[in-house]
Each structure stands twice: as C-alpha cells, then as structure tokens.
C-alpha cells in the first residue's frame, strides 16, 4: 500500500476509535463518581420509553410494609425506585411520602423499609 493511502486510513480509523474511547472515559467517570453527579436530574420525558414507569415496572415497587398511622388507621407503605408512597389497604389513593428526603433519583432508591416500636 502507498504511504499516502496508509496515512489516510490510519487517520480516520484513529479518529473513530478515539471518539469511542473518549465516550467510554466520560461514562466511566460518571459511573465511578456518582456522588458528584447525584444532583444532576434528567427528566424522564427526554429518556427513551423503556425508562417510563408503567404498571409498577422498573423497580418502582420493591416491597410493601403494612403499618398504622398516628390515628391508628391501617396504611401501606410502598417502597422502591421512586422512594416511599403511602396508600390505604385497598390501594384506592396514593400519596407521596418522601418528605424530608433529598430530591433526585439516586437518593430515592429504597431497598427496604422496617417498622420500629414507638418509644
């Protein structure tokens, strides 16, 4: 192969590979330093459709805890990827129960909820 042809292929192959290497480096920095980027929120409207919550998918519902509220009424706490949601035992109304938690998806990933005895 001629030197000029070799240089042309080498240049374009290097540019294409370097683009992917830079993308891998940037995504690795974001994944390894989650706390630095935890306050950056991306709306679900700009994400692909598979990220939408439909019918309690994508970890929105990880578990439930049945307990009593301050007045002695039964309630159910639903926890998962959206934080904690309060409902009644018939699941007729859903109330956001994330008061006091920081906003952002990284801070609302609930893996488990426990009930303690009142002092």
ABEGO torsion letter per residue (X at the ends): XBAAAAAAAAAAAAAAAAAAAAAAAAAAAAAABAAAAAABBBBAAABBAAABBBGGBGGABABBBBBBBAAGBBBBBBBEAAEBBBBBAAGABBBBAABGBBBEAAAABBABBBBBBBX
